[in-house]
Amino acid sequence: MIYYRKTLFGSGPKLTAVQDYRSYGIDQSHGLPALQIELGTVLPNHFYVGMFNSNVTSGAGFPGGSLETDLFVGWFHEVNDYHINAGVYGTIYPGSNVQNYVSSPIYPSITSGMVHNGDVFVAVRKGPITIQENLTFTNFSSYKSPTGATTAGSSYTNITGAFPMSTWTWANGGWSLMAHTGYQFFNHYSAGSYFDWQLGISKQIDRTWSVNLSYIQTNARGNCNVAATSAQPYCYAKYQNANGTGTGSNINAGGPTAVLSITATNF
């Protein structure tokens, strides 16, 4: 998984070791390494199914949970030079179990039970540019607004360019540049909306192995110095128990960082 949500198509296994897991630009592993595996298969008539797993830390909004599991089904097709990809994407956090979550007038609450999220998505790629839109049909990651309003209808817009650098022949070539920007709209909770952006370089070492180095930044509100008096929903504690009480060190989960990842595909 790249740090924002996947452009959801692939077949065969993919194993990634990442120095810090970012999703939509937001830290999911409290600055710690994550091991991720993605499995997928292509079905007849341009359909596909797959799943993705990664370790996370509970303080990223998953009380009691340490695992993310994503399940997806989609359809892809090419019309002229446009590559179309659409489907449904579900995320659950096994082990998370929210109970009696402490509410706040400036922070969202989490509904009881296992934290989950459901999206529909459509992506269109032409040449090196992909535009993708995800629309959440559940409460966004089980959150409700501080007033108790639903967060269904949240969305994420992703624009990504991937540019093979064929003239870079040093170290046997295989270099690519990537640029991305995205916008997370948090329905009924404006303090949770933000932009993120990324610049990256990758090296395809051989048929199996690749390495990626990216710079990631957001304007998400995560200033822990003022989190007690103003809405800073992306100030994350390392751990979070069932009622939302945080323990361990705090971080700005949307702060700037460089992320190194190593991926093995079709091994």
URFENZI-V262719 format. One record per residue. SS is DSSP state (helix for helix, strand for strand, loop for the rest). PHI is phi in whole degrees, -180 to 180 (999 if undefined). Layout:
BEGIN
ss phi
SS PHI
SS PHI
END
This chain:
BEGIN
ss phi
loop 999
loop -72
loop -65
loop -94
loop -61
loop -63
loop -80
loop -86
loop -158
loop 173
loop -138
loop 82
loop -76
strand -138
strand -119
strand -129
strand -108
strand -124
loop -68
loop -158
loop -85
strand -113
strand -128
loop 55
loop 85
strand -103
strand -66
loop -108
loop -128
loop 57
loop 76
loop -101
loop -65
strand -136
strand -112
strand -130
strand -133
strand -125
strand -124
strand -156
strand -146
strand -91
loop -107
helix -61
helix 63
helix 73
strand -93
strand -153
strand -136
strand -172
strand -148
strand -138
strand -133
strand -152
strand -74
loop -138
loop -109
helix -64
helix -68
helix -82
loop 109
loop -127
loop -49
loop 82
loop -101
loop -136
strand -137
strand -109
strand -126
strand -111
strand -124
strand -144
strand -137
strand -155
strand -138
strand -131
strand -162
strand -117
strand -122
loop 56
loop -104
strand -101
strand -100
strand -107
strand -142
strand -142
strand 175
strand -124
strand -135
strand -118
strand -127
strand -129
loop -124
loop -56
loop 95
loop -73
loop -154
strand -80
loop -143
loop 51
loop -62
loop -74
loop -85
loop -149
loop -71
loop -121
loop -125
loop -72
strand -102
strand -119
loop -67
loop -66
strand 101
loop -77
loop -68
strand -152
strand -154
strand -133
strand -127
strand -109
strand -143
strand -142
strand -131
strand -129
strand -120
strand -134
loop 62
loop -86
strand -106
strand -122
strand -117
strand -132
strand -126
strand -110
strand -121
strand -86
loop -104
loop -107
loop -57
helix -64
helix 51
helix 69
strand -79
strand -121
loop -66
loop -57
loop -91
loop 91
loop -74
strand -65
loop -108
loop -59
loop 95
loop -64
strand -152
strand -134
strand -107
strand -128
strand -120
strand -133
strand -120
strand -119
strand -126
strand -63
loop -104
loop -66
loop -82
loop -86
loop -95
helix -67
helix 56
helix 68
loop 70
loop 81
strand -93
strand -143
strand -111
strand -135
strand -130
strand -145
strand -139
strand -147
strand -134
strand -97
strand -98
loop -106
loop -63
loop 65
loop -153
helix -64
helix -65
helix -91
loop -84
strand -166
strand -103
strand -135
strand -150
strand -150
strand -127
strand -145
strand -132
strand -131
strand -132
strand -84
loop -76
loop -155
loop -61
loop -101
strand -102
strand -144
strand -130
strand -134
strand -126
strand -132
strand -103
strand -128
strand -151
strand -140
loop -110
loop -63
loop -82
loop -141
loop -76
helix -70
helix -69
helix -121
loop -66
loop -76
loop -120
loop -139
loop -68
loop -132
loop -66
loop -105
strand -86
strand -108
strand -77
strand -68
strand -129
strand -144
loop -90
loop -60
loop -96
loop 96
loop -71
strand -93
strand -135
strand 86
strand -69
strand -102
strand -137
strand -81
loop -71
loop -106
loop -68
loop -68
strand -160
strand -110
strand -126
strand -108
strand -137
strand -126
strand -126
strand -114
strand -123
loop 54
loop -83
END
